[in-house]
Amino acid sequence: MPQYCCVPGCNNSGGHKFPSDPELQQKWVVAIKRIDPKTKRLWRPKKHDVVCHFHFRTDDYRNSGLLGDRSCLKENSIPTVFKFRNSITDESPRAKRYKSREVYDDLSFQELDNLDIQCETEVTTMGESSKPESCCPNTCDEEIQCEIPSSVKYSIDNFRVDDRAILYYTGFDDFDHYMLFFYCLGPAAFELKYQCSLLHPKDQLFMTLMKLRQAKDDVELALLFKVSESTVSRVIVQWINFLYFQLKELNIWPSKDIVEETMPVDFKRKFPKTRVILDATEVPIQKPSHVNCQSVTWSNYKHKNTLKTMIGCSPKGAVTFISDSYGGSASDRQIIEKSCLLDPTIKMFEKGDSIMADRGIMVQDLFACRDVAVNTPTFLKGKSQLEAHEVVKDRRISSKRIHIERIIGLSKSYKILKHGIPCSKILLGSRIVFICFAISNFRKCIVHKIA
């Protein structure tokens, strides 16, 4: 229910909350001339009190395109329109309510202005209040509107000291962390083919990460960054391609010496030969219009159209392998067969290495010829229960596979991987997945952090 105006003699609903600035709030309190009947001093507003629209002049408002027909108060506006009543002869219930709120004192306006007031500076959201039996004919039933700074253009520089906003929009911990990633992209970021003069390259990256992290529509991004919708689309497509090729140049597959050097002590004691932990993940996409595409991308496991990708991480928790993305109908074995893991010219494994994988990834025969073992949980194979040593082994594998689960959870904090890749970006789907997982290596911790 809407809040009702706190001005004596007024019973309109809805309005503006008192400003958070102490000085401006005091001017509002002095202007409405309301006295506390107990202390005989100026009344002090509470967090839910409002002043209705009828106590402000037309020129006190500024038009806001984002709010349609609604209007917002200008900065430092003060209520000045009042119709104070000195007496009410009508003894109707409405008149009694007016009379109960008209608690005037003999103090002059100048004396009111000089009263010592401790202003409340915390502004909270408007709560609910009980509705009187009747209202004025010109009662406004609209709840108080939120002032949106429509004139402010979004930029990463606006959030230099707001770590929470940086994490929410980009996934990086703070402004310095974001700029570290930006400078890691090299000087080519300033020499892209399509340069938007209205946006600095670091803001173009900011816009792209907002698209990936919060899955925002191009229309909303256009409003926030004060550019056209077509500009947003071109910038995002260009930066997705740029990020993909730049991050692809990084050699994220570590040598065996680095894996052994960084391997956790308990991991080294139980699975010392492990080179990579593999698992597949699926990303939802909007249903394609072409029937063949629908069939290729349909996942019987997820019961929706998806893109499927094989992800690998080191025992330490860094992403070391990201396959190309395929339709959800592809099996784990097919993805590994087409990946570089089996490429004899690259030789990613050495004899005696082992791979840790989920139970469904049955590729032992593919790596056996290379003398590489594949550790997976044990199948029952017709038995009613597993042997004791098999249960112990499975528990150990499960306790170490948690790293890849955390990596997948961290990367899917980019909501575009959760809400579904739109049809307009499906052709870039494999690159979008690669970027979201590759950025995980720039994070300080693999534990899933939500903003």
C-alpha positions in Angstrom: 0.0 0.0 0.0 1.2 3.6 -0.7 2.6 5.8 2.0 0.7 9.0 2.8 1.9 12.6 2.8 3.3 13.8 6.2 2.5 17.5 5.6 -0.1 18.8 8.2 -3.5 19.0 6.6 -2.7 16.9 3.6 -3.9 13.3 3.1 -2.6 12.5 -0.4 -0.9 9.2 -1.0 2.5 8.6 -2.6 5.3 11.1 -3.0 9.0 11.7 -2.5 11.1 10.4 0.4 13.1 12.9 2.4 16.6 13.5 0.9 19.6 11.7 2.5 21.6 15.0 2.6 21.2 16.3 6.2 21.1 20.0 5.2 18.6 19.5 2.4 16.5 17.2 4.7 16.4 20.0 7.3 15.1 22.5 4.8 12.3 20.1 3.9 11.4 19.7 7.6 11.4 23.4 8.1 9.3 24.0 5.0 6.4 21.7 6.0 6.1 23.4 9.5 5.2 20.3 11.3 5.8 20.3 15.1 6.1 17.3 17.4 3.3 17.7 20.0 5.3 16.1 22.7 8.6 17.9 22.5 7.2 21.1 20.9 10.1 21.1 18.6 10.4 20.4 14.9 9.1 17.0 13.9 11.7 14.5 12.7 10.8 12.4 9.7 11.1 8.6 9.8 12.4 6.4 7.0 8.9 5.8 5.5 7.7 9.4 5.5 7.1 11.2 2.2 6.0 14.5 0.8 3.4 14.3 -2.0 3.8 15.8 -5.5 1.3 18.6 -4.8 3.7 20.5 -2.6 6.2 21.0 -5.4 6.1 23.4 -8.3 6.2 22.3 -11.9 9.7 23.7 -12.4 10.9 21.6 -9.5 10.9 18.5 -11.8 13.1 17.4 -14.6 11.8 15.1 -17.3 13.4 11.6 -17.5 13.1 9.7 -20.7 13.8 6.4 -18.9 10.7 6.9 -16.8 8.3 7.7 -19.5 5.6 10.2 -18.3 6.9 10.3 -14.8 9.3 13.1 -13.6 12.0 13.3 -11.1 12.8 16.1 -8.7 15.7 18.4 -9.6 18.6 18.4 -7.2 18.1 20.6 -4.1 14.4 21.0 -4.8 12.3 22.0 -1.7 8.5 21.7 -1.2 7.0 25.2 -1.3 3.3 24.7 -2.1 1.2 24.5 1.0 -2.4 25.3 2.0 -2.2 25.3 5.8 -5.6 25.6 7.6 -5.9 27.4 10.8 -9.2 25.9 11.8 -11.6 23.1 10.8 -15.2 23.3 11.8 -16.3 20.2 10.0 -16.4 17.3 12.6 -16.4 14.6 10.0 -13.9 11.7 10.4 -11.8 13.2 7.7 -11.8 16.6 9.4 -10.8 14.9 12.7 -7.8 13.3 10.9 -6.8 16.7 9.5 -7.1 18.2 12.9 -5.0 15.5 14.6 -2.1 16.3 12.2 -2.3 20.1 12.4 -0.1 20.5 15.5 1.1 24.1 15.1 3.0 26.1 17.6 3.5 29.9 18.1 7.0 29.6 16.9 7.9 31.9 14.0 9.3 30.5 10.7 12.7 32.0 11.5 12.7 30.3 14.9 11.9 27.0 13.3 14.8 27.4 10.9 17.2 27.9 13.8 16.1 24.8 15.8 18.8 22.3 16.6 17.9 19.1 14.7 19.7 15.8 14.4 18.8 14.8 10.9 18.5 11.2 9.9 20.9 10.5 7.0 20.0 6.9 6.2 17.5 6.6 3.4 15.8 3.2 3.1 13.1 1.9 0.9 9.5 2.9 1.4 7.5 0.6 3.5 3.7 0.1 3.8 1.2 1.9 5.9 -2.4 1.5 6.7 -4.8 3.3 4.4 -7.2 5.9 6.0 -10.9 5.5 5.6 -11.1 8.1 2.9 -8.8 10.1 0.8 -8.8 13.5 -0.9 -10.3 13.7 -4.4 -6.9 14.4 -5.9 -5.2 11.5 -4.2 -2.3 10.0 -6.2 -2.2 6.2 -6.0 1.3 5.9 -7.5 4.1 4.8 -5.3 7.2 6.9 -5.0 9.5 6.5 -8.0 13.2 5.9 -8.0 15.4 8.6 -9.5 17.5 7.1 -12.2 20.6 9.2 -13.3 19.7 9.0 -17.0 22.3 11.7 -17.8 25.2 9.5 -16.5 27.1 7.6 -19.2 28.4 4.2 -18.1 32.1 3.9 -17.9 34.5 1.6 -16.0 36.0 4.8 -14.5 32.7 5.4 -12.7 33.4 2.3 -10.6 37.0 2.8 -9.6 36.3 2.6 -5.9 33.2 0.3 -6.2 34.6 -3.2 -6.0 31.2 -4.8 -5.7 30.0 -3.2 -8.9 33.2 -4.3 -10.7 32.7 -7.9 -9.6 29.0 -7.8 -10.5 29.5 -6.4 -14.0 32.8 -8.0 -15.1 33.7 -10.9 -12.7 37.0 -9.3 -11.7 37.6 -8.4 -8.0 38.3 -4.7 -8.4 39.3 -1.9 -10.8 43.0 -2.8 -10.7 42.3 -6.4 -11.4 40.1 -5.4 -14.4 42.8 -3.1 -15.8 45.4 -5.8 -15.4 43.3 -8.0 -17.7 42.8 -5.1 -20.1 46.5 -4.5 -20.5 47.2 -8.2 -20.9 45.4 -8.0 -24.2 48.2 -5.8 -25.6 48.3 -2.7 -27.7 46.1 -4.4 -30.4 43.0 -3.4 -28.3 43.6 0.2 -29.4 43.9 -0.7 -33.1 40.7 -2.7 -33.8 39.2 -2.4 -37.2 35.9 -1.0 -35.9 36.7 1.8 -33.5 33.8 3.5 -31.7 34.8 7.1 -31.1 32.2 7.5 -28.3 33.7 4.6 -26.2 37.3 4.1 -25.0 38.6 0.6 -25.7 38.5 -0.2 -21.9 34.8 0.8 -21.9 34.2 -1.4 -25.0 35.6 -4.3 -23.1 33.5 -3.2 -20.1 30.4 -3.4 -22.3 31.3 -6.8 -23.7 31.9 -8.2 -20.2 28.6 -6.8 -19.0 27.0 -8.7 -21.9 28.6 -11.9 -20.9 28.5 -11.6 -17.1 24.9 -10.3 -16.8 23.4 -11.4 -20.2 22.1 -7.9 -20.8 20.1 -7.0 -23.9 21.7 -4.8 -26.6 18.9 -2.2 -26.0 19.8 -1.9 -22.3 23.5 -1.5 -23.0 22.7 1.1 -25.6 20.8 3.1 -23.1 23.5 2.8 -20.4 26.5 3.7 -22.7 24.6 6.3 -24.7 25.2 4.8 -28.1 23.0 3.2 -30.7 21.9 -0.4 -30.6 23.7 -1.2 -33.8 26.9 0.2 -32.3 26.5 -2.1 -29.3 26.1 -5.1 -31.5 29.1 -4.3 -33.7 31.3 -3.6 -30.6 30.4 -6.8 -28.9 30.9 -9.0 -31.9 34.3 -7.5 -32.6 35.4 -7.8 -29.0 34.3 -11.4 -28.7 36.4 -12.3 -31.8 39.3 -10.2 -30.5 39.2 -11.8 -27.0 39.0 -15.3 -28.5 42.0 -14.9 -30.7 44.1 -13.1 -28.0 43.3 -15.6 -25.3 43.8 -18.5 -27.7 47.4 -17.4 -28.2 48.1 -18.1 -24.5 49.6 -21.6 -23.9 47.4 -22.7 -21.0 48.6 -26.4 -21.2 51.4 -26.6 -18.6 54.4 -28.8 -18.8 54.7 -32.0 -16.6 57.3 -30.3 -14.4 55.0 -27.4 -13.7 52.0 -29.7 -12.9 54.2 -31.7 -10.5 55.6 -28.6 -8.9 52.2 -27.0 -8.2 50.3 -30.2 -7.4 48.7 -30.2 -3.9 50.4 -32.5 -1.4 47.4 -34.7 -0.8 46.8 -34.9 -4.6 50.4 -35.9 -5.2 50.2 -38.6 -2.6 47.1 -40.2 -4.0 47.2 -39.5 -7.8 50.8 -38.4 -8.5 50.7 -39.1 -12.3 47.5 -37.0 -13.0 48.1 -34.5 -15.8 44.5 -33.1 -16.2 41.0 -33.5 -14.8 38.4 -33.7 -17.6 34.7 -33.0 -17.5 32.0 -32.0 -20.0 29.6 -29.1 -19.6 26.6 -28.0 -21.6 25.4 -24.5 -22.2 21.8 -23.8 -23.2 21.0 -22.0 -26.4 17.9 -20.6 -27.9 16.1 -23.1 -30.1 17.4 -22.8 -33.7 14.8 -22.3 -36.5 16.4 -24.9 -38.8 15.2 -28.5 -38.1 18.7 -30.0 -38.7 20.2 -27.5 -36.2 17.6 -28.4 -33.7 18.4 -32.1 -34.0 22.2 -31.5 -33.7 22.0 -29.3 -30.7 19.3 -31.3 -28.8 20.6 -32.8 -25.5 18.9 -35.9 -24.1 20.6 -35.2 -20.8 19.4 -31.6 -20.4 16.2 -32.0 -22.5 16.9 -28.7 -24.4 19.1 -27.4 -27.1 22.7 -26.9 -25.9 26.3 -26.5 -26.8 28.7 -29.1 -25.3 32.3 -28.5 -24.4 35.0 -30.5 -22.8 36.9 -28.7 -20.0 40.2 -29.7 -18.4 42.0 -28.3 -15.4 45.2 -29.0 -13.6 45.3 -30.6 -10.1 46.0 -27.0 -8.8 42.8 -25.7 -10.3 43.9 -23.7 -13.4 42.0 -24.2 -16.7 44.4 -26.0 -19.0 42.1 -27.3 -21.8 39.0 -26.0 -23.5 37.7 -27.9 -26.5 35.7 -26.5 -29.3 31.9 -26.5 -28.6 29.6 -29.0 -30.4 25.9 -29.6 -30.5 24.4 -31.1 -27.4 23.9 -34.5 -29.3 27.6 -35.0 -29.4 29.1 -37.6 -27.0 32.0 -37.0 -24.7 34.0 -39.5 -26.7 33.4 -37.7 -30.0 34.5 -34.4 -28.6 37.8 -35.9 -27.3 38.4 -37.7 -30.6 38.2 -34.4 -32.4 40.3 -32.5 -29.9 44.0 -31.9 -29.8 44.4 -34.3 -26.8 44.9 -37.2 -29.3 46.9 -35.2 -31.8 50.2 -37.1 -32.3 52.0 -34.0 -33.6 51.4 -32.1 -30.4 52.1 -34.8 -27.8 50.4 -33.3 -24.9 51.0 -36.4 -22.7 54.0 -38.4 -21.8 54.2 -42.1 -21.1 53.0 -42.9 -17.6 50.6 -39.9 -17.3 47.1 -40.3 -16.2 43.8 -38.5 -16.8 41.0 -38.1 -14.2 37.5 -38.1 -15.6 33.9 -38.7 -14.8 32.3 -42.1 -15.1 30.6 -41.3 -18.4 33.9 -40.4 -20.2 34.8 -43.9 -21.5 38.0 -43.2 -23.5 40.5 -45.6 -21.9 41.1 -47.4 -25.2 41.9 -44.1 -27.0 44.8 -43.3 -24.6 45.9 -46.9 -23.9 48.1 -46.9 -27.0 49.9 -43.8 -25.7 50.5 -45.5 -22.3 48.2 -42.9 -20.6 45.8 -44.2 -17.9 42.2 -42.8 -17.4 41.0 -42.8 -13.8 37.2 -42.9 -13.6 34.8 -44.1 -10.9 34.1 -47.9 -11.0 31.0 -49.3 -12.8 29.0 -52.0 -11.0 29.1 -54.3 -14.1 26.2 -56.5 -12.9 27.4 -56.6 -9.3 25.0 -55.7 -6.5 27.7 -53.5 -4.7 31.3 -52.5 -5.1 34.2 -54.0 -3.3 35.6 -52.1 -0.3 38.8 -51.0 -2.1 36.7 -49.8 -5.1 34.6 -47.7 -2.9 37.7 -46.1 -1.3 39.1 -45.4 -4.8 35.9 -43.9 -6.0 35.7 -41.6 -3.0 39.3 -40.4 -3.5 38.6 -39.7 -7.2 35.4 -37.8 -6.3 37.2 -35.7 -3.7 39.8 -34.6 -6.3 37.3 -34.1 -9.2 35.7 -31.2 -7.2 38.3 -28.9 -8.7 36.8 -29.2 -12.2 33.3 -28.7 -10.7 34.4 -25.5 -9.1 35.9 -24.3 -12.4 32.7 -24.9 -14.2 30.7 -23.2 -11.5 33.0 -20.2 -11.6 32.8 -19.8 -15.3 29.0 -20.2 -15.4 28.8 -17.1 -13.1 28.8 -15.5 -16.5 25.1 -15.6 -16.9 25.1 -15.8 -20.7 26.1 -19.4 -20.1 23.2 -20.0 -17.9 20.3 -18.0 -19.5 21.1 -19.3 -23.0 23.0 -17.9 -25.9 20.6 -16.0 -28.2 20.1 -17.1 -31.8 22.0 -14.0 -33.0 25.2 -15.1 -31.2 25.0 -18.9 -31.7 27.6 -18.8 -34.4 29.9 -17.2 -31.8 28.8 -19.7 -29.2 32.0 -21.7 -29.1 34.1 -18.5 -28.8 31.9 -17.2 -26.0 32.3 -20.4 -24.0 36.0 -20.3 -24.5 36.3 -16.7 -23.3 34.2 -17.3 -20.2 36.4 -20.3 -19.2 39.7 -18.7 -20.2 39.0 -15.6 -18.0 38.8 -18.0 -15.0 42.6 -18.2 -15.1 42.8 -14.5 -14.3 40.7 -14.9 -11.1 42.5 -15.1 -7.7 40.5 -18.1 -6.5 38.5 -20.9 -8.2 35.9 -21.0 -5.5 32.5 -19.9 -7.1 32.0 -16.3 -6.1 28.6 -14.7 -6.8 28.0 -10.9 -7.1 
